[in-house]
């Protein structure tokens, strides 16, 4: 299952910091507006212990994990 989100907001409010924390990617964070020129895209697999329990009960051919696709858009 895939969930996609976009992080948008006013310049210099912490969008890049939030993206870096969520995705653990090394992106440029600057203390001035319009530091993000190109969109940054990250994918995070969301851990869910309910899926682990179900997998133990009935092993699937391919485990299904929720992944979160996040994108930070350039300031506009």
Phi and psi restraints in degrees (range 20) as a CNS / XPLOR table:
assign (resid 1 and name C) (resid 2 and name N)
       (resid 2 and name CA) (resid 2 and name C) 1.0 -127.7 20.0 2
assign (resid 2 and name N) (resid 2 and name CA)
       (resid 2 and name C) (resid 3 and name N) 1.0 134.0 20.0 2
assign (resid 2 and name C) (resid 3 and name N)
       (resid 3 and name CA) (resid 3 and name C) 1.0 -121.6 20.0 2
assign (resid 3 and name N) (resid 3 and name CA)
       (resid 3 and name C) (resid 4 and name N) 1.0 131.0 20.0 2
assign (resid 3 and name C) (resid 4 and name N)
       (resid 4 and name CA) (resid 4 and name C) 1.0 -116.2 20.0 2
assign (resid 4 and name N) (resid 4 and name CA)
       (resid 4 and name C) (resid 5 and name N) 1.0 136.3 20.0 2
assign (resid 4 and name C) (resid 5 and name N)
       (resid 5 and name CA) (resid 5 and name C) 1.0 -133.2 20.0 2
assign (resid 5 and name N) (resid 5 and name CA)
       (resid 5 and name C) (resid 6 and name N) 1.0 156.8 20.0 2
assign (resid 5 and name C) (resid 6 and name N)
       (resid 6 and name CA) (resid 6 and name C) 1.0 -123.7 20.0 2
assign (resid 6 and name N) (resid 6 and name CA)
       (resid 6 and name C) (resid 7 and name N) 1.0 137.4 20.0 2
assign (resid 6 and name C) (resid 7 and name N)
       (resid 7 and name CA) (resid 7 and name C) 1.0 -102.0 20.0 2
assign (resid 7 and name N) (resid 7 and name CA)
       (resid 7 and name C) (resid 8 and name N) 1.0 114.3 20.0 2
assign (resid 7 and name C) (resid 8 and name N)
       (resid 8 and name CA) (resid 8 and name C) 1.0 -128.2 20.0 2
assign (resid 8 and name N) (resid 8 and name CA)
       (resid 8 and name C) (resid 9 and name N) 1.0 156.2 20.0 2
assign (resid 8 and name C) (resid 9 and name N)
       (resid 9 and name CA) (resid 9 and name C) 1.0 169.3 20.0 2
assign (resid 9 and name N) (resid 9 and name CA)
       (resid 9 and name C) (resid 10 and name N) 1.0 -179.9 20.0 2
assign (resid 9 and name C) (resid 10 and name N)
       (resid 10 and name CA) (resid 10 and name C) 1.0 -65.7 20.0 2
assign (resid 10 and name N) (resid 10 and name CA)
       (resid 10 and name C) (resid 11 and name N) 1.0 157.0 20.0 2
assign (resid 10 and name C) (resid 11 and name N)
       (resid 11 and name CA) (resid 11 and name C) 1.0 -61.0 20.0 2
assign (resid 11 and name N) (resid 11 and name CA)
       (resid 11 and name C) (resid 12 and name N) 1.0 142.8 20.0 2
assign (resid 11 and name C) (resid 12 and name N)
       (resid 12 and name CA) (resid 12 and name C) 1.0 64.4 20.0 2
assign (resid 12 and name N) (resid 12 and name CA)
       (resid 12 and name C) (resid 13 and name N) 1.0 39.4 20.0 2
assign (resid 12 and name C) (resid 13 and name N)
       (resid 13 and name CA) (resid 13 and name C) 1.0 -114.1 20.0 2
assign (resid 13 and name N) (resid 13 and name CA)
       (resid 13 and name C) (resid 14 and name N) 1.0 -2.2 20.0 2
assign (resid 13 and name C) (resid 14 and name N)
       (resid 14 and name CA) (resid 14 and name C) 1.0 111.9 20.0 2
assign (resid 14 and name N) (resid 14 and name CA)
       (resid 14 and name C) (resid 15 and name N) 1.0 15.3 20.0 2
assign (resid 14 and name C) (resid 15 and name N)
       (resid 15 and name CA) (resid 15 and name C) 1.0 -62.1 20.0 2
assign (resid 15 and name N) (resid 15 and name CA)
       (resid 15 and name C) (resid 16 and name N) 1.0 -45.4 20.0 2
assign (resid 15 and name C) (resid 16 and name N)
       (resid 16 and name CA) (resid 16 and name C) 1.0 -66.7 20.0 2
assign (resid 16 and name N) (resid 16 and name CA)
       (resid 16 and name C) (resid 17 and name N) 1.0 -37.0 20.0 2
assign (resid 16 and name C) (resid 17 and name N)
       (resid 17 and name CA) (resid 17 and name C) 1.0 -64.0 20.0 2
assign (resid 17 and name N) (resid 17 and name CA)
       (resid 17 and name C) (resid 18 and name N) 1.0 -44.9 20.0 2
assign (resid 17 and name C) (resid 18 and name N)
       (resid 18 and name CA) (resid 18 and name C) 1.0 -61.5 20.0 2
assign (resid 18 and name N) (resid 18 and name CA)
       (resid 18 and name C) (resid 19 and name N) 1.0 -44.6 20.0 2
assign (resid 18 and name C) (resid 19 and name N)
       (resid 19 and name CA) (resid 19 and name C) 1.0 -60.7 20.0 2
assign (resid 19 and name N) (resid 19 and name CA)
       (resid 19 and name C) (resid 20 and name N) 1.0 -43.9 20.0 2
assign (resid 19 and name C) (resid 20 and name N)
       (resid 20 and name CA) (resid 20 and name C) 1.0 -63.5 20.0 2
assign (resid 20 and name N) (resid 20 and name CA)
       (resid 20 and name C) (resid 21 and name N) 1.0 -39.6 20.0 2
assign (resid 20 and name C) (resid 21 and name N)
       (resid 21 and name CA) (resid 21 and name C) 1.0 -67.1 20.0 2
assign (resid 21 and name N) (resid 21 and name CA)
       (resid 21 and name C) (resid 22 and name N) 1.0 -43.6 20.0 2
assign (resid 21 and name C) (resid 22 and name N)
       (resid 22 and name CA) (resid 22 and name C) 1.0 -67.8 20.0 2
assign (resid 22 and name N) (resid 22 and name CA)
       (resid 22 and name C) (resid 23 and name N) 1.0 -41.1 20.0 2
assign (resid 22 and name C) (resid 23 and name N)
       (resid 23 and name CA) (resid 23 and name C) 1.0 -101.0 20.0 2
assign (resid 23 and name N) (resid 23 and name CA)
       (resid 23 and name C) (resid 24 and name N) 1.0 -10.9 20.0 2
assign (resid 23 and name C) (resid 24 and name N)
       (resid 24 and name CA) (resid 24 and name C) 1.0 57.6 20.0 2
assign (resid 24 and name N) (resid 24 and name CA)
       (resid 24 and name C) (resid 25 and name N) 1.0 29.3 20.0 2
assign (resid 24 and name C) (resid 25 and name N)
       (resid 25 and name CA) (resid 25 and name C) 1.0 -94.0 20.0 2
assign (resid 25 and name N) (resid 25 and name CA)
       (resid 25 and name C) (resid 26 and name N) 1.0 152.7 20.0 2
assign (resid 25 and name C) (resid 26 and name N)
       (resid 26 and name CA) (resid 26 and name C) 1.0 -91.8 20.0 2
assign (resid 26 and name N) (resid 26 and name CA)
       (resid 26 and name C) (resid 27 and name N) 1.0 96.4 20.0 2
assign (resid 26 and name C) (resid 27 and name N)
       (resid 27 and name CA) (resid 27 and name C) 1.0 -117.5 20.0 2
assign (resid 27 and name N) (resid 27 and name CA)
       (resid 27 and name C) (resid 28 and name N) 1.0 161.7 20.0 2
assign (resid 27 and name C) (resid 28 and name N)
       (resid 28 and name CA) (resid 28 and name C) 1.0 -74.9 20.0 2
assign (resid 28 and name N) (resid 28 and name CA)
       (resid 28 and name C) (resid 29 and name N) 1.0 126.2 20.0 2
assign (resid 28 and name C) (resid 29 and name N)
       (resid 29 and name CA) (resid 29 and name C) 1.0 -121.0 20.0 2
assign (resid 29 and name N) (resid 29 and name CA)
       (resid 29 and name C) (resid 30 and name N) 1.0 121.5 20.0 2
assign (resid 29 and name C) (resid 30 and name N)
       (resid 30 and name CA) (resid 30 and name C) 1.0 -125.4 20.0 2
assign (resid 30 and name N) (resid 30 and name CA)
       (resid 30 and name C) (resid 31 and name N) 1.0 157.3 20.0 2
assign (resid 30 and name C) (resid 31 and name N)
       (resid 31 and name CA) (resid 31 and name C) 1.0 -95.9 20.0 2
assign (resid 31 and name N) (resid 31 and name CA)
       (resid 31 and name C) (resid 32 and name N) 1.0 39.4 20.0 2
assign (resid 31 and name C) (resid 32 and name N)
       (resid 32 and name CA) (resid 32 and name C) 1.0 -146.0 20.0 2
assign (resid 32 and name N) (resid 32 and name CA)
       (resid 32 and name C) (resid 33 and name N) 1.0 153.1 20.0 2
assign (resid 32 and name C) (resid 33 and name N)
       (resid 33 and name CA) (resid 33 and name C) 1.0 -65.2 20.0 2
assign (resid 33 and name N) (resid 33 and name CA)
       (resid 33 and name C) (resid 34 and name N) 1.0 155.0 20.0 2
assign (resid 33 and name C) (resid 34 and name N)
       (resid 34 and name CA) (resid 34 and name C) 1.0 63.5 20.0 2
assign (resid 34 and name N) (resid 34 and name CA)
       (resid 34 and name C) (resid 35 and name N) 1.0 35.1 20.0 2
assign (resid 34 and name C) (resid 35 and name N)
       (resid 35 and name CA) (resid 35 and name C) 1.0 -76.7 20.0 2
assign (resid 35 and name N) (resid 35 and name CA)
       (resid 35 and name C) (resid 36 and name N) 1.0 -27.5 20.0 2
assign (resid 35 and name C) (resid 36 and name N)
       (resid 36 and name CA) (resid 36 and name C) 1.0 -89.5 20.0 2
assign (resid 36 and name N) (resid 36 and name CA)
       (resid 36 and name C) (resid 37 and name N) 1.0 111.8 20.0 2
assign (resid 36 and name C) (resid 37 and name N)
       (resid 37 and name CA) (resid 37 and name C) 1.0 -94.9 20.0 2
assign (resid 37 and name N) (resid 37 and name CA)
       (resid 37 and name C) (resid 38 and name N) 1.0 -48.2 20.0 2
assign (resid 37 and name C) (resid 38 and name N)
       (resid 38 and name CA) (resid 38 and name C) 1.0 -105.5 20.0 2
assign (resid 38 and name N) (resid 38 and name CA)
       (resid 38 and name C) (resid 39 and name N) 1.0 146.4 20.0 2
assign (resid 38 and name C) (resid 39 and name N)
       (resid 39 and name CA) (resid 39 and name C) 1.0 -62.8 20.0 2
assign (resid 39 and name N) (resid 39 and name CA)
       (resid 39 and name C) (resid 40 and name N) 1.0 141.4 20.0 2
assign (resid 39 and name C) (resid 40 and name N)
       (resid 40 and name CA) (resid 40 and name C) 1.0 -103.7 20.0 2
assign (resid 40 and name N) (resid 40 and name CA)
       (resid 40 and name C) (resid 41 and name N) 1.0 134.8 20.0 2
assign (resid 40 and name C) (resid 41 and name N)
       (resid 41 and name CA) (resid 41 and name C) 1.0 -121.5 20.0 2
assign (resid 41 and name N) (resid 41 and name CA)
       (resid 41 and name C) (resid 42 and name N) 1.0 134.9 20.0 2
assign (resid 41 and name C) (resid 42 and name N)
       (resid 42 and name CA) (resid 42 and name C) 1.0 -138.9 20.0 2
assign (resid 42 and name N) (resid 42 and name CA)
       (resid 42 and name C) (resid 43 and name N) 1.0 150.9 20.0 2
assign (resid 42 and name C) (resid 43 and name N)
       (resid 43 and name CA) (resid 43 and name C) 1.0 -123.6 20.0 2
assign (resid 43 and name N) (resid 43 and name CA)
       (resid 43 and name C) (resid 44 and name N) 1.0 129.6 20.0 2
assign (resid 43 and name C) (resid 44 and name N)
       (resid 44 and name CA) (resid 44 and name C) 1.0 -125.6 20.0 2
assign (resid 44 and name N) (resid 44 and name CA)
       (resid 44 and name C) (resid 45 and name N) 1.0 129.8 20.0 2
assign (resid 44 and name C) (resid 45 and name N)
       (resid 45 and name CA) (resid 45 and name C) 1.0 -85.4 20.0 2
assign (resid 45 and name N) (resid 45 and name CA)
       (resid 45 and name C) (resid 46 and name N) 1.0 127.0 20.0 2
assign (resid 45 and name C) (resid 46 and name N)
       (resid 46 and name CA) (resid 46 and name C) 1.0 -91.0 20.0 2
assign (resid 46 and name N) (resid 46 and name CA)
       (resid 46 and name C) (resid 47 and name N) 1.0 118.1 20.0 2
assign (resid 46 and name C) (resid 47 and name N)
       (resid 47 and name CA) (resid 47 and name C) 1.0 -70.6 20.0 2
assign (resid 47 and name N) (resid 47 and name CA)
       (resid 47 and name C) (resid 48 and name N) 1.0 140.9 20.0 2
assign (resid 47 and name C) (resid 48 and name N)
       (resid 48 and name CA) (resid 48 and name C) 1.0 -146.2 20.0 2
assign (resid 48 and name N) (resid 48 and name CA)
       (resid 48 and name C) (resid 49 and name N) 1.0 110.8 20.0 2
assign (resid 48 and name C) (resid 49 and name N)
       (resid 49 and name CA) (resid 49 and name C) 1.0 -67.4 20.0 2
assign (resid 49 and name N) (resid 49 and name CA)
       (resid 49 and name C) (resid 50 and name N) 1.0 -20.5 20.0 2
assign (resid 49 and name C) (resid 50 and name N)
       (resid 50 and name CA) (resid 50 and name C) 1.0 -65.2 20.0 2
assign (resid 50 and name N) (resid 50 and name CA)
       (resid 50 and name C) (resid 51 and name N) 1.0 -38.5 20.0 2
assign (resid 50 and name C) (resid 51 and name N)
       (resid 51 and name CA) (resid 51 and name C) 1.0 -65.8 20.0 2
assign (resid 51 and name N) (resid 51 and name CA)
       (resid 51 and name C) (resid 52 and name N) 1.0 -39.6 20.0 2
assign (resid 51 and name C) (resid 52 and name N)
       (resid 52 and name CA) (resid 52 and name C) 1.0 -60.5 20.0 2
assign (resid 52 and name N) (resid 52 and name CA)
       (resid 52 and name C) (resid 53 and name N) 1.0 -42.9 20.0 2
assign (resid 52 and name C) (resid 53 and name N)
       (resid 53 and name CA) (resid 53 and name C) 1.0 -65.8 20.0 2
assign (resid 53 and name N) (resid 53 and name CA)
       (resid 53 and name C) (resid 54 and name N) 1.0 -42.5 20.0 2
assign (resid 53 and name C) (resid 54 and name N)
       (resid 54 and name CA) (resid 54 and name C) 1.0 -65.8 20.0 2
assign (resid 54 and name N) (resid 54 and name CA)
       (resid 54 and name C) (resid 55 and name N) 1.0 -36.6 20.0 2
assign (resid 54 and name C) (resid 55 and name N)
       (resid 55 and name CA) (resid 55 and name C) 1.0 -64.3 20.0 2
assign (resid 55 and name N) (resid 55 and name CA)
       (resid 55 and name C) (resid 56 and name N) 1.0 -36.5 20.0 2
assign (resid 55 and name C) (resid 56 and name N)
       (resid 56 and name CA) (resid 56 and name C) 1.0 -68.1 20.0 2
assign (resid 56 and name N) (resid 56 and name CA)
       (resid 56 and name C) (resid 57 and name N) 1.0 -37.7 20.0 2
assign (resid 56 and name C) (resid 57 and name N)
       (resid 57 and name CA) (resid 57 and name C) 1.0 -70.5 20.0 2
assign (resid 57 and name N) (resid 57 and name CA)
       (resid 57 and name C) (resid 58 and name N) 1.0 -42.5 20.0 2
assign (resid 57 and name C) (resid 58 and name N)
       (resid 58 and name CA) (resid 58 and name C) 1.0 -141.8 20.0 2
assign (resid 58 and name N) (resid 58 and name CA)
       (resid 58 and name C) (resid 59 and name N) 1.0 92.7 20.0 2
assign (resid 58 and name C) (resid 59 and name N)
       (resid 59 and name CA) (resid 59 and name C) 1.0 -61.6 20.0 2
assign (resid 59 and name N) (resid 59 and name CA)
       (resid 59 and name C) (resid 60 and name N) 1.0 121.5 20.0 2
assign (resid 59 and name C) (resid 60 and name N)
       (resid 60 and name CA) (resid 60 and name C) 1.0 -82.0 20.0 2
assign (resid 60 and name N) (resid 60 and name CA)
       (resid 60 and name C) (resid 61 and name N) 1.0 164.1 20.0 2
assign (resid 60 and name C) (resid 61 and name N)
       (resid 61 and name CA) (resid 61 and name C) 1.0 -66.1 20.0 2
assign (resid 61 and name N) (resid 61 and name CA)
       (resid 61 and name C) (resid 62 and name N) 1.0 -37.6 20.0 2
assign (resid 61 and name C) (resid 62 and name N)
       (resid 62 and name CA) (resid 62 and name C) 1.0 -138.7 20.0 2
assign (resid 62 and name N) (resid 62 and name CA)
       (resid 62 and name C) (resid 63 and name N) 1.0 119.8 20.0 2
assign (resid 62 and name C) (resid 63 and name N)
       (resid 63 and name CA) (resid 63 and name C) 1.0 -62.7 20.0 2
assign (resid 63 and name N) (resid 63 and name CA)
       (resid 63 and name C) (resid 64 and name N) 1.0 140.8 20.0 2
assign (resid 63 and name C) (resid 64 and name N)
       (resid 64 and name CA) (resid 64 and name C) 1.0 -108.9 20.0 2
assign (resid 64 and name N) (resid 64 and name CA)
       (resid 64 and name C) (resid 65 and name N) 1.0 115.8 20.0 2
assign (resid 64 and name C) (resid 65 and name N)
       (resid 65 and name CA) (resid 65 and name C) 1.0 -116.1 20.0 2
assign (resid 65 and name N) (resid 65 and name CA)
       (resid 65 and name C) (resid 66 and name N) 1.0 148.0 20.0 2
assign (resid 65 and name C) (resid 66 and name N)
       (resid 66 and name CA) (resid 66 and name C) 1.0 -78.3 20.0 2
assign (resid 66 and name N) (resid 66 and name CA)
       (resid 66 and name C) (resid 67 and name N) 1.0 128.2 20.0 2
assign (resid 66 and name C) (resid 67 and name N)
       (resid 67 and name CA) (resid 67 and name C) 1.0 -117.0 20.0 2
assign (resid 67 and name N) (resid 67 and name CA)
       (resid 67 and name C) (resid 68 and name N) 1.0 141.1 20.0 2
assign (resid 67 and name C) (resid 68 and name N)
       (resid 68 and name CA) (resid 68 and name C) 1.0 -109.0 20.0 2
assign (resid 68 and name N) (resid 68 and name CA)
       (resid 68 and name C) (resid 69 and name N) 1.0 112.9 20.0 2
assign (resid 68 and name C) (resid 69 and name N)
       (resid 69 and name CA) (resid 69 and name C) 1.0 -92.5 20.0 2
assign (resid 69 and name N) (resid 69 and name CA)
       (resid 69 and name C) (resid 70 and name N) 1.0 120.3 20.0 2
assign (resid 69 and name C) (resid 70 and name N)
       (resid 70 and name CA) (resid 70 and name C) 1.0 -121.1 20.0 2
assign (resid 70 and name N) (resid 70 and name CA)
       (resid 70 and name C) (resid 71 and name N) 1.0 146.8 20.0 2
assign (resid 70 and name C) (resid 71 and name N)
       (resid 71 and name CA) (resid 71 and name C) 1.0 -137.1 20.0 2
assign (resid 71 and name N) (resid 71 and name CA)
       (resid 71 and name C) (resid 72 and name N) 1.0 133.6 20.0 2
assign (resid 71 and name C) (resid 72 and name N)
       (resid 72 and name CA) (resid 72 and name C) 1.0 -106.1 20.0 2
assign (resid 72 and name N) (resid 72 and name CA)
       (resid 72 and name C) (resid 73 and name N) 1.0 125.5 20.0 2
assign (resid 72 and name C) (resid 73 and name N)
       (resid 73 and name CA) (resid 73 and name C) 1.0 -92.6 20.0 2
assign (resid 73 and name N) (resid 73 and name CA)
       (resid 73 and name C) (resid 74 and name N) 1.0 151.1 20.0 2
assign (resid 73 and name C) (resid 74 and name N)
       (resid 74 and name CA) (resid 74 and name C) 1.0 -61.6 20.0 2
assign (resid 74 and name N) (resid 74 and name CA)
       (resid 74 and name C) (resid 75 and name N) 1.0 150.1 20.0 2
assign (resid 74 and name C) (resid 75 and name N)
       (resid 75 and name CA) (resid 75 and name C) 1.0 -62.3 20.0 2
assign (resid 75 and name N) (resid 75 and name CA)
       (resid 75 and name C) (resid 76 and name N) 1.0 144.7 20.0 2
